[in-house]
């Protein structure tokens, strides 16, 4: 199985992954990402592929941007 098939959010509505409202993003992260078994793989993939939209690896696009700038 790929990491995507193991993700806690694999069956969620894409609209939730790409919601830009901070409150909704935080709800999604708490509901799906906190205990996701593939959180690291998801985040690494988002950074590697420069995904600029959505929640990946428990981080919003702006969180990922800040993380990449620190590196």
mmCIF file of the N, C-alpha and C atoms, coordinates in Angstrom:
data_MODEL
# 
_entry.id   MODEL 
# 
loop_
_atom_site.group_PDB 
_atom_site.id 
_atom_site.type_symbol 
_atom_site.label_atom_id 
_atom_site.label_alt_id 
_atom_site.label_comp_id 
_atom_site.label_asym_id 
_atom_site.label_entity_id 
_atom_site.label_seq_id 
_atom_site.pdbx_PDB_ins_code 
_atom_site.Cartn_x 
_atom_site.Cartn_y 
_atom_site.Cartn_z 
_atom_site.occupancy 
_atom_site.B_iso_or_equiv 
_atom_site.pdbx_formal_charge 
_atom_site.auth_seq_id 
_atom_site.auth_comp_id 
_atom_site.auth_asym_id 
_atom_site.auth_atom_id 
_atom_site.pdbx_PDB_model_num 
ATOM 1   N N  . UNK A 1 1  ? 0.830   -1.198 0.000  1.00 0.00 ? 1  UNK A N  1 
ATOM 2   C CA . UNK A 1 1  ? 0.000   0.000  0.000  1.00 0.00 ? 1  UNK A CA 1 
ATOM 3   C C  . UNK A 1 1  ? 0.871   1.256  0.000  1.00 0.00 ? 1  UNK A C  1 
ATOM 4   N N  . UNK A 1 2  ? 0.420   2.261  -0.711 1.00 0.00 ? 2  UNK A N  1 
ATOM 5   C CA . UNK A 1 2  ? 1.128   3.540  -0.711 1.00 0.00 ? 2  UNK A CA 1 
ATOM 6   C C  . UNK A 1 2  ? 0.773   4.310  0.564  1.00 0.00 ? 2  UNK A C  1 
ATOM 7   N N  . UNK A 1 3  ? 1.551   5.342  0.855  1.00 0.00 ? 3  UNK A N  1 
ATOM 8   C CA . UNK A 1 3  ? 1.245   6.118  2.059  1.00 0.00 ? 3  UNK A CA 1 
ATOM 9   C C  . UNK A 1 3  ? -0.144  6.757  1.945  1.00 0.00 ? 3  UNK A C  1 
ATOM 10  N N  . UNK A 1 4  ? -0.547  7.125  0.724  1.00 0.00 ? 4  UNK A N  1 
ATOM 11  C CA . UNK A 1 4  ? -1.865  7.746  0.544  1.00 0.00 ? 4  UNK A CA 1 
ATOM 12  C C  . UNK A 1 4  ? -2.996  6.802  0.946  1.00 0.00 ? 4  UNK A C  1 
ATOM 13  N N  . UNK A 1 5  ? -2.815  5.524  0.692  1.00 0.00 ? 5  UNK A N  1 
ATOM 14  C CA . UNK A 1 5  ? -3.843  4.537  1.034  1.00 0.00 ? 5  UNK A CA 1 
ATOM 15  C C  . UNK A 1 5  ? -3.921  4.270  2.538  1.00 0.00 ? 5  UNK A C  1 
ATOM 16  N N  . UNK A 1 6  ? -2.876  4.662  3.272  1.00 0.00 ? 6  UNK A N  1 
ATOM 17  C CA . UNK A 1 6  ? -2.838  4.476  4.724  1.00 0.00 ? 6  UNK A CA 1 
ATOM 18  C C  . UNK A 1 6  ? -3.235  5.746  5.480  1.00 0.00 ? 6  UNK A C  1 
ATOM 19  N N  . UNK A 1 7  ? -3.415  6.845  4.762  1.00 0.00 ? 7  UNK A N  1 
ATOM 20  C CA . UNK A 1 7  ? -3.686  8.134  5.393  1.00 0.00 ? 7  UNK A CA 1 
ATOM 21  C C  . UNK A 1 7  ? -5.037  8.144  6.104  1.00 0.00 ? 7  UNK A C  1 
ATOM 22  N N  . UNK A 1 8  ? -5.065  8.785  7.246  1.00 0.00 ? 8  UNK A N  1 
ATOM 23  C CA . UNK A 1 8  ? -6.304  8.893  8.026  1.00 0.00 ? 8  UNK A CA 1 
ATOM 24  C C  . UNK A 1 8  ? -7.387  9.639  7.259  1.00 0.00 ? 8  UNK A C  1 
ATOM 25  N N  . UNK A 1 9  ? -6.992  10.514 6.348  1.00 0.00 ? 9  UNK A N  1 
ATOM 26  C CA . UNK A 1 9  ? -7.956  11.344 5.614  1.00 0.00 ? 9  UNK A CA 1 
ATOM 27  C C  . UNK A 1 9  ? -8.305  10.794 4.235  1.00 0.00 ? 9  UNK A C  1 
ATOM 28  N N  . UNK A 1 10 ? -7.889  9.593  3.930  1.00 0.00 ? 10 UNK A N  1 
ATOM 29  C CA . UNK A 1 10 ? -8.040  9.066  2.563  1.00 0.00 ? 10 UNK A CA 1 
ATOM 30  C C  . UNK A 1 10 ? -9.473  9.070  2.047  1.00 0.00 ? 10 UNK A C  1 
ATOM 31  N N  . UNK A 1 11 ? -10.449 9.006  2.904  1.00 0.00 ? 11 UNK A N  1 
ATOM 32  C CA . UNK A 1 11 ? -11.839 8.960  2.457  1.00 0.00 ? 11 UNK A CA 1 
ATOM 33  C C  . UNK A 1 11 ? -12.605 10.254 2.724  1.00 0.00 ? 11 UNK A C  1 
ATOM 34  N N  . UNK A 1 12 ? -11.879 11.319 3.045  1.00 0.00 ? 12 UNK A N  1 
ATOM 35  C CA . UNK A 1 12 ? -12.556 12.584 3.330  1.00 0.00 ? 12 UNK A CA 1 
ATOM 36  C C  . UNK A 1 12 ? -12.850 13.350 2.045  1.00 0.00 ? 12 UNK A C  1 
ATOM 37  N N  . UNK A 1 13 ? -13.724 14.302 2.186  1.00 0.00 ? 13 UNK A N  1 
ATOM 38  C CA . UNK A 1 13 ? -14.080 15.194 1.090  1.00 0.00 ? 13 UNK A CA 1 
ATOM 39  C C  . UNK A 1 13 ? -12.909 16.123 0.797  1.00 0.00 ? 13 UNK A C  1 
ATOM 40  N N  . UNK A 1 14 ? -12.499 16.216 -0.466 1.00 0.00 ? 14 UNK A N  1 
ATOM 41  C CA . UNK A 1 14 ? -11.384 17.078 -0.846 1.00 0.00 ? 14 UNK A CA 1 
ATOM 42  C C  . UNK A 1 14 ? -11.594 18.530 -0.438 1.00 0.00 ? 14 UNK A C  1 
ATOM 43  N N  . UNK A 1 15 ? -12.846 18.964 -0.378 1.00 0.00 ? 15 UNK A N  1 
ATOM 44  C CA . UNK A 1 15 ? -13.119 20.342 0.032  1.00 0.00 ? 15 UNK A CA 1 
ATOM 45  C C  . UNK A 1 15 ? -12.584 20.623 1.434  1.00 0.00 ? 15 UNK A C  1 
ATOM 46  N N  . UNK A 1 16 ? -12.591 19.633 2.280  1.00 0.00 ? 16 UNK A N  1 
ATOM 47  C CA . UNK A 1 16 ? -12.071 19.824 3.647  1.00 0.00 ? 16 UNK A CA 1 
ATOM 48  C C  . UNK A 1 16 ? -10.557 19.959 3.635  1.00 0.00 ? 16 UNK A C  1 
ATOM 49  N N  . UNK A 1 17 ? -9.887  19.220 2.780  1.00 0.00 ? 17 UNK A N  1 
ATOM 50  C CA . UNK A 1 17 ? -8.425  19.283 2.696  1.00 0.00 ? 17 UNK A CA 1 
ATOM 51  C C  . UNK A 1 17 ? -7.983  20.653 2.181  1.00 0.00 ? 17 UNK A C  1 
ATOM 52  N N  . UNK A 1 18 ? -8.770  21.231 1.305  1.00 0.00 ? 18 UNK A N  1 
ATOM 53  C CA . UNK A 1 18 ? -8.388  22.485 0.667  1.00 0.00 ? 18 UNK A CA 1 
ATOM 54  C C  . UNK A 1 18 ? -9.149  23.701 1.183  1.00 0.00 ? 18 UNK A C  1 
ATOM 55  N N  . UNK A 1 19 ? -9.851  23.584 2.302  1.00 0.00 ? 19 UNK A N  1 
ATOM 56  C CA . UNK A 1 19 ? -10.548 24.709 2.910  1.00 0.00 ? 19 UNK A CA 1 
ATOM 57  C C  . UNK A 1 19 ? -9.512  25.706 3.425  1.00 0.00 ? 19 UNK A C  1 
ATOM 58  N N  . UNK A 1 20 ? -9.663  26.972 3.091  1.00 0.00 ? 20 UNK A N  1 
ATOM 59  C CA . UNK A 1 20 ? -8.698  27.991 3.506  1.00 0.00 ? 20 UNK A CA 1 
ATOM 60  C C  . UNK A 1 20 ? -9.060  28.710 4.796  1.00 0.00 ? 20 UNK A C  1 
ATOM 61  N N  . UNK A 1 21 ? -10.181 28.372 5.377  1.00 0.00 ? 21 UNK A N  1 
ATOM 62  C CA . UNK A 1 21 ? -10.589 29.022 6.618  1.00 0.00 ? 21 UNK A CA 1 
ATOM 63  C C  . UNK A 1 21 ? -9.776  28.440 7.778  1.00 0.00 ? 21 UNK A C  1 
ATOM 64  N N  . UNK A 1 22 ? -9.058  29.294 8.531  1.00 0.00 ? 22 UNK A N  1 
ATOM 65  C CA . UNK A 1 22 ? -8.186  28.787 9.610  1.00 0.00 ? 22 UNK A CA 1 
ATOM 66  C C  . UNK A 1 22 ? -8.879  27.884 10.624 1.00 0.00 ? 22 UNK A C  1 
ATOM 67  N N  . UNK A 1 23 ? -10.104 28.216 11.009 1.00 0.00 ? 23 UNK A N  1 
ATOM 68  C CA . UNK A 1 23 ? -10.819 27.388 11.981 1.00 0.00 ? 23 UNK A CA 1 
ATOM 69  C C  . UNK A 1 23 ? -11.075 26.001 11.417 1.00 0.00 ? 23 UNK A C  1 
ATOM 70  N N  . UNK A 1 24 ? -11.501 25.935 10.168 1.00 0.00 ? 24 UNK A N  1 
ATOM 71  C CA . UNK A 1 24 ? -11.764 24.645 9.534  1.00 0.00 ? 24 UNK A CA 1 
ATOM 72  C C  . UNK A 1 24 ? -10.467 23.854 9.330  1.00 0.00 ? 24 UNK A C  1 
ATOM 73  N N  . UNK A 1 25 ? -9.385  24.529 8.997  1.00 0.00 ? 25 UNK A N  1 
ATOM 74  C CA . UNK A 1 25 ? -8.097  23.854 8.841  1.00 0.00 ? 25 UNK A CA 1 
ATOM 75  C C  . UNK A 1 25 ? -7.670  23.228 10.160 1.00 0.00 ? 25 UNK A C  1 
ATOM 76  N N  . UNK A 1 26 ? -7.801  23.976 11.247 1.00 0.00 ? 26 UNK A N  1 
ATOM 77  C CA . UNK A 1 26 ? -7.414  23.449 12.558 1.00 0.00 ? 26 UNK A CA 1 
ATOM 78  C C  . UNK A 1 26 ? -8.271  22.259 12.965 1.00 0.00 ? 26 UNK A C  1 
ATOM 79  N N  . UNK A 1 27 ? -9.570  22.307 12.664 1.00 0.00 ? 27 UNK A N  1 
ATOM 80  C CA . UNK A 1 27 ? -10.453 21.169 12.958 1.00 0.00 ? 27 UNK A CA 1 
ATOM 81  C C  . UNK A 1 27 ? -9.994  19.932 12.178 1.00 0.00 ? 27 UNK A C  1 
ATOM 82  N N  . UNK A 1 28 ? -9.695  20.125 10.901 1.00 0.00 ? 28 UNK A N  1 
ATOM 83  C CA . UNK A 1 28 ? -9.262  19.010 10.056 1.00 0.00 ? 28 UNK A CA 1 
ATOM 84  C C  . UNK A 1 28 ? -7.974  18.403 10.600 1.00 0.00 ? 28 UNK A C  1 
ATOM 85  N N  . UNK A 1 29 ? -7.013  19.250 10.923 1.00 0.00 ? 29 UNK A N  1 
ATOM 86  C CA . UNK A 1 29 ? -5.721  18.768 11.432 1.00 0.00 ? 29 UNK A CA 1 
ATOM 87  C C  . UNK A 1 29 ? -5.921  17.969 12.714 1.00 0.00 ? 29 UNK A C  1 
ATOM 88  N N  . UNK A 1 30 ? -6.740  18.482 13.619 1.00 0.00 ? 30 UNK A N  1 
ATOM 89  C CA . UNK A 1 30 ? -6.992  17.770 14.877 1.00 0.00 ? 30 UNK A CA 1 
ATOM 90  C C  . UNK A 1 30 ? -7.734  16.464 14.647 1.00 0.00 ? 30 UNK A C  1 
ATOM 91  N N  . UNK A 1 31 ? -8.653  16.471 13.708 1.00 0.00 ? 31 UNK A N  1 
ATOM 92  C CA . UNK A 1 31 ? -9.473  15.284 13.453 1.00 0.00 ? 31 UNK A CA 1 
ATOM 93  C C  . UNK A 1 31 ? -8.705  14.189 12.709 1.00 0.00 ? 31 UNK A C  1 
ATOM 94  N N  . UNK A 1 32 ? -7.859  14.571 11.766 1.00 0.00 ? 32 UNK A N  1 
ATOM 95  C CA . UNK A 1 32 ? -7.218  13.575 10.908 1.00 0.00 ? 32 UNK A CA 1 
ATOM 96  C C  . UNK A 1 32 ? -5.701  13.475 11.056 1.00 0.00 ? 32 UNK A C  1 
ATOM 97  N N  . UNK A 1 33 ? -5.018  14.583 11.131 1.00 0.00 ? 33 UNK A N  1 
ATOM 98  C CA . UNK A 1 33 ? -3.557  14.561 11.018 1.00 0.00 ? 33 UNK A CA 1 
ATOM 99  C C  . UNK A 1 33 ? -2.813  14.184 12.296 1.00 0.00 ? 33 UNK A C  1 
ATOM 100 N N  . UNK A 1 34 ? -3.332  14.579 13.426 1.00 0.00 ? 34 UNK A N  1 
ATOM 101 C CA . UNK A 1 34 ? -2.603  14.394 14.685 1.00 0.00 ? 34 UNK A CA 1 
ATOM 102 C C  . UNK A 1 34 ? -2.145  12.955 14.891 1.00 0.00 ? 34 UNK A C  1 
ATOM 103 N N  . UNK A 1 35 ? -3.008  12.006 14.657 1.00 0.00 ? 35 UNK A N  1 
ATOM 104 C CA . UNK A 1 35 ? -2.662  10.602 14.882 1.00 0.00 ? 35 UNK A CA 1 
ATOM 105 C C  . UNK A 1 35 ? -2.468  9.811  13.594 1.00 0.00 ? 35 UNK A C  1 
ATOM 106 N N  . UNK A 1 36 ? -2.308  10.501 12.472 1.00 0.00 ? 36 UNK A N  1 
ATOM 107 C CA . UNK A 1 36 ? -2.178  9.813  11.185 1.00 0.00 ? 36 UNK A CA 1 
ATOM 108 C C  . UNK A 1 36 ? -0.860  9.039  11.116 1.00 0.00 ? 36 UNK A C  1 
ATOM 109 N N  . UNK A 1 37 ? -0.918  7.781  10.706 1.00 0.00 ? 37 UNK A N  1 
ATOM 110 C CA . UNK A 1 37 ? 0.293   6.958  10.664 1.00 0.00 ? 37 UNK A CA 1 
ATOM 111 C C  . UNK A 1 37 ? 1.281   7.352  9.556  1.00 0.00 ? 37 UNK A C  1 
ATOM 112 N N  . UNK A 1 38 ? 0.845   8.161  8.606  1.00 0.00 ? 38 UNK A N  1 
ATOM 113 C CA . UNK A 1 38 ? 1.729   8.541  7.495  1.00 0.00 ? 38 UNK A CA 1 
ATOM 114 C C  . UNK A 1 38 ? 1.918   10.058 7.416  1.00 0.00 ? 38 UNK A C  1 
ATOM 115 N N  . UNK A 1 39 ? 1.803   10.714 8.539  1.00 0.00 ? 39 UNK A N  1 
ATOM 116 C CA . UNK A 1 39 ? 1.905   12.176 8.570  1.00 0.00 ? 39 UNK A CA 1 
ATOM 117 C C  . UNK A 1 39 ? 3.240   12.656 8.001  1.00 0.00 ? 39 UNK A C  1 
ATOM 118 N N  . UNK A 1 40 ? 4.322   12.041 8.374  1.00 0.00 ? 40 UNK A N  1 
ATOM 119 C CA . UNK A 1 40 ? 5.652   12.454 7.889  1.00 0.00 ? 40 UNK A CA 1 
ATOM 120 C C  . UNK A 1 40 ? 5.797   12.270 6.388  1.00 0.00 ? 40 UNK A C  1 
ATOM 121 N N  . UNK A 1 41 ? 5.323   11.145 5.892  1.00 0.00 ? 41 UNK A N  1 
ATOM 122 C CA . UNK A 1 41 ? 5.406   10.878 4.458  1.00 0.00 ? 41 UNK A CA 1 
ATOM 123 C C  . UNK A 1 41 ? 4.582   11.895 3.676  1.00 0.00 ? 41 UNK A C  1 
ATOM 124 N N  . UNK A 1 42 ? 3.426   12.225 4.208  1.00 0.00 ? 42 UNK A N  1 
ATOM 125 C CA . UNK A 1 42 ? 2.530   13.194 3.581  1.00 0.00 ? 42 UNK A CA 1 
ATOM 126 C C  . UNK A 1 42 ? 3.200   14.569 3.517  1.00 0.00 ? 42 UNK A C  1 
ATOM 127 N N  . UNK A 1 43 ? 3.769   14.994 4.622  1.00 0.00 ? 43 UNK A N  1 
ATOM 128 C CA . UNK A 1 43 ? 4.447   16.289 4.669  1.00 0.00 ? 43 UNK A CA 1 
ATOM 129 C C  . UNK A 1 43 ? 5.643   16.310 3.729  1.00 0.00 ? 43 UNK A C  1 
ATOM 130 N N  . UNK A 1 44 ? 6.448   15.261 3.754  1.00 0.00 ? 44 UNK A N  1 
ATOM 131 C CA . UNK A 1 44 ? 7.615   15.192 2.871  1.00 0.00 ? 44 UNK A CA 1 
ATOM 132 C C  . UNK A 1 44 ? 7.207   15.266 1.406  1.00 0.00 ? 44 UNK A C  1 
ATOM 133 N N  . UNK A 1 45 ? 6.147   14.579 1.051  1.00 0.00 ? 45 UNK A N  1 
ATOM 134 C CA . UNK A 1 45 ? 5.661   14.592 -0.324 1.00 0.00 ? 45 UNK A CA 1 
ATOM 135 C C  . UNK A 1 45 ? 5.182   15.992 -0.721 1.00 0.00 ? 45 UNK A C  1 
ATOM 136 N N  . UNK A 1 46 ? 4.483   16.652 0.168  1.00 0.00 ? 46 UNK A N  1 
ATOM 137 C CA . UNK A 1 46 ? 3.989   18.001 -0.122 1.00 0.00 ? 46 UNK A CA 1 
ATOM 138 C C  . UNK A 1 46 ? 5.136   18.980 -0.329 1.00 0.00 ? 46 UNK A C  1 
ATOM 139 N N  . UNK A 1 47 ? 6.162   18.870 0.499  1.00 0.00 ? 47 UNK A N  1 
ATOM 140 C CA . UNK A 1 47 ? 7.312   19.768 0.364  1.00 0.00 ? 47 UNK A CA 1 
ATOM 141 C C  . UNK A 1 47 ? 8.094   19.449 -0.907 1.00 0.00 ? 47 UNK A C  1 
ATOM 142 N N  . UNK A 1 48 ? 8.327   18.184 -1.141 1.00 0.00 ? 48 UNK A N  1 
ATOM 143 C CA . UNK A 1 48 ? 9.073   17.762 -2.330 1.00 0.00 ? 48 UNK A CA 1 
ATOM 144 C C  . UNK A 1 48 ? 8.378   18.187 -3.616 1.00 0.00 ? 48 UNK A C  1 
ATOM 145 N N  . UNK A 1 49 ? 7.052   18.083 -3.645 1.00 0.00 ? 49 UNK A N  1 
ATOM 146 C CA . UNK A 1 49 ? 6.281   18.410 -4.840 1.00 0.00 ? 49 UNK A CA 1 
ATOM 147 C C  . UNK A 1 49 ? 5.770   19.850 -4.860 1.00 0.00 ? 49 UNK A C  1 
ATOM 148 N N  . UNK A 1 50 ? 6.191   20.612 -3.865 1.00 0.00 ? 50 UNK A N  1 
ATOM 149 C CA . UNK A 1 50 ? 5.826   22.035 -3.772 1.00 0.00 ? 50 UNK A CA 1 
ATOM 150 C C  . UNK A 1 50 ? 4.317   22.264 -3.848 1.00 0.00 ? 50 UNK A C  1 
ATOM 151 N N  . UNK A 1 51 ? 3.570   21.449 -3.093 1.00 0.00 ? 51 UNK A N  1 
ATOM 152 C CA . UNK A 1 51 ? 2.114   21.635 -3.005 1.00 0.00 ? 51 UNK A CA 1 
ATOM 153 C C  . UNK A 1 51 ? 1.847   22.929 -2.248 1.00 0.00 ? 51 UNK A C  1 
ATOM 154 N N  . UNK A 1 52 ? 1.250   23.892 -2.911 1.00 0.00 ? 52 UNK A N  1 
ATOM 155 C CA . UNK A 1 52 ? 1.029   25.192 -2.279 1.00 0.00 ? 52 UNK A CA 1 
ATOM 156 C C  . UNK A 1 52 ? -0.402  25.372 -1.783 1.00 0.00 ? 52 UNK A C  1 
ATOM 157 N N  . UNK A 1 53 ? -1.214  24.357 -1.919 1.00 0.00 ? 53 UNK A N  1 
ATOM 158 C CA . UNK A 1 53 ? -2.599  24.423 -1.451 1.00 0.00 ? 53 UNK A CA 1 
ATOM 159 C C  . UNK A 1 53 ? -2.900  23.218 -0.570 1.00 0.00 ? 53 UNK A C  1 
ATOM 160 N N  . UNK A 1 54 ? -3.795  23.412 0.364  1.00 0.00 ? 54 UNK A N  1 
ATOM 161 C CA . UNK A 1 54 ? -4.294  22.306 1.161  1.00 0.00 ? 54 UNK A CA 1 
ATOM 162 C C  . UNK A 1 54 ? -3.478  21.987 2.389  1.00 0.00 ? 54 UNK A C  1 
ATOM 163 N N  . UNK A 1 55 ? -4.014  21.056 3.138  1.00 0.00 ? 55 UNK A N  1 
ATOM 164 C CA . UNK A 1 55 ? -3.375  20.566 4.358  1.00 0.00 ? 55 UNK A CA 1 
ATOM 165 C C  . UNK A 1 55 ? -2.650  19.275 4.008  1.00 0.00 ? 55 UNK A C  1 
ATOM 166 N N  . UNK A 1 56 ? -1.389  19.228 4.339  1.00 0.00 ? 56 UNK A N  1 
ATOM 167 C CA . UNK A 1 56 ? -0.555  18.044 4.073  1.00 0.00 ? 56 UNK A CA 1 
ATOM 168 C C  . UNK A 1 56 ? 0.334   17.826 5.285  1.00 0.00 ? 56 UNK A C  1 
ATOM 169 N N  . UNK A 1 57 ? 0.360   16.617 5.783  1.00 0.00 ? 57 UNK A N  1 
ATOM 170 C CA . UNK A 1 57 ? 1.227   16.308 6.917  1.00 0.00 ? 57 UNK A CA 1 
ATOM 171 C C  . UNK A 1 57 ? 0.920   17.115 8.156  1.00 0.00 ? 57 UNK A C  1 
ATOM 172 N N  . UNK A 1 58 ? -0.320  17.515 8.295  1.00 0.00 ? 58 UNK A N  1 
ATOM 173 C CA . UNK A 1 58 ? -0.716  18.270 9.477  1.00 0.00 ? 58 UNK A CA 1 
ATOM 174 C C  . UNK A 1 58 ? -0.309  19.727 9.433  1.00 0.00 ? 58 UNK A C  1 
ATOM 175 N N  . UNK A 1 59 ? 0.057   20.215 8.261  1.00 0.00 ? 59 UNK A N  1 
ATOM 176 C CA . UNK A 1 59 ? 0.473   21.613 8.137  1.00 0.00 ? 59 UNK A CA 1 
ATOM 177 C C  . UNK A 1 59 ? -0.292  22.304 7.010  1.00 0.00 ? 59 UNK A C  1 
ATOM 178 N N  . UNK A 1 60 ? -0.605  23.553 7.247  1.00 0.00 ? 60 UNK A N  1 
ATOM 179 C CA . UNK A 1 60 ? -1.236  24.367 6.212  1.00 0.00 ? 60 UNK A CA 1 
ATOM 180 C C  . UNK A 1 60 ? -0.165  24.805 5.213  1.00 0.00 ? 60 UNK A C  1 
ATOM 181 N N  . UNK A 1 61 ? -0.611  25.384 4.120  1.00 0.00 ? 61 UNK A N  1 
ATOM 182 C CA . UNK A 1 61 ? 0.331   25.872 3.107  1.00 0.00 ? 61 UNK A CA 1 
ATOM 183 C C  . UNK A 1 61 ? 1.287   26.904 3.702  1.00 0.00 ? 61 UNK A C  1 
ATOM 184 N N  . UNK A 1 62 ? 0.779   27.815 4.509  1.00 0.00 ? 62 UNK A N  1 
ATOM 185 C CA . UNK A 1 62 ? 1.655   28.835 5.106  1.00 0.00 ? 62 UNK A CA 1 
ATOM 186 C C  . UNK A 1 62 ? 2.620   28.219 6.113  1.00 0.00 ? 62 UNK A C  1 
ATOM 187 N N  . UNK A 1 63 ? 2.178   27.196 6.852  1.00 0.00 ? 63 UNK A N  1 
ATOM 188 C CA . UNK A 1 63 ? 3.075   26.500 7.784  1.00 0.00 ? 63 UNK A CA 1 
ATOM 189 C C  . UNK A 1 63 ? 4.223   25.838 7.026  1.00 0.00 ? 63 UNK A C  1 
ATOM 190 N N  . UNK A 1 64 ? 3.887   25.194 5.911  1.00 0.00 ? 64 UNK A N  1 
ATOM 191 C CA . UNK A 1 64 ? 4.913   24.521 5.114  1.00 0.00 ? 64 UNK A CA 1 
ATOM 192 C C  . UNK A 1 64 ? 5.888   25.526 4.517  1.00 0.00 ? 64 UNK A C  1 
ATOM 193 N N  . UNK A 1 65 ? 5.357   26.649 4.069  1.00 0.00 ? 65 UNK A N  1 
ATOM 194 C CA . UNK A 1 65 ? 6.212   27.689 3.494  1.00 0.00 ? 65 UNK A CA 1 
ATOM 195 C C  . UNK A 1 65 ? 7.228   28.185 4.528  1.00 0.00 ? 65 UNK A C  1 
ATOM 196 N N  . UNK A 1 66 ? 6.770   28.418 5.750  1.00 0.00 ? 66 UNK A N  1 
ATOM 197 C CA . UNK A 1 66 ? 7.661   28.852 6.831  1.00 0.00 ? 66 UNK A CA 1 
ATOM 198 C C  . UNK A 1 66 ? 8.700   27.780 7.127  1.00 0.00 ? 66 UNK A C  1 
ATOM 199 N N  . UNK A 1 67 ? 8.293   26.524 7.133  1.00 0.00 ? 67 UNK A N  1 
ATOM 200 C CA . UNK A 1 67 ? 9.209   25.426 7.397  1.00 0.00 ? 67 UNK A CA 1 
ATOM 201 C C  . UNK A 1 67 ? 10.303  25.348 6.332  1.00 0.00 ? 67 UNK A C  1 
ATOM 202 N N  . UNK A 1 68 ? 9.922   25.486 5.082  1.00 0.00 ? 68 UNK A N  1 
ATOM 203 C CA . UNK A 1 68 ? 10.884  25.422 3.985  1.00 0.00 ? 68 UNK A CA 1 
ATOM 204 C C  . UNK A 1 68 ? 11.849  26.603 4.050  1.00 0.00 ? 68 UNK A C  1 
ATOM 205 N N  . UNK A 1 69 ? 11.357  27.784 4.393  1.00 0.00 ? 69 UNK A N  1 
ATOM 206 C CA . UNK A 1 69 ? 12.213  28.968 4.479  1.00 0.00 ? 69 UNK A CA 1 
ATOM 207 C C  . UNK A 1 69 ? 13.248  28.821 5.588  1.00 0.00 ? 69 UNK A C  1 
ATOM 208 N N  . UNK A 1 70 ? 12.895  28.120 6.676  1.00 0.00 ? 70 UNK A N  1 
ATOM 209 C CA . UNK A 1 70 ? 13.835  27.894 7.777  1.00 0.00 ? 70 UNK A CA 1 
ATOM 210 C C  . UNK A 1 70 ? 14.971  26.969 7.383  1.00 0.00 ? 70 UNK A C  1 
ATOM 211 N N  . UNK A 1 71 ? 14.688  26.080 6.445  1.00 0.00 ? 71 UNK A N  1 
ATOM 212 C CA . UNK A 1 71 ? 15.674  25.061 6.054  1.00 0.00 ? 71 UNK A CA 1 
ATOM 213 C C  . UNK A 1 71 ? 16.790  25.641 5.221  1.00 0.00 ? 71 UNK A C  1 
# 
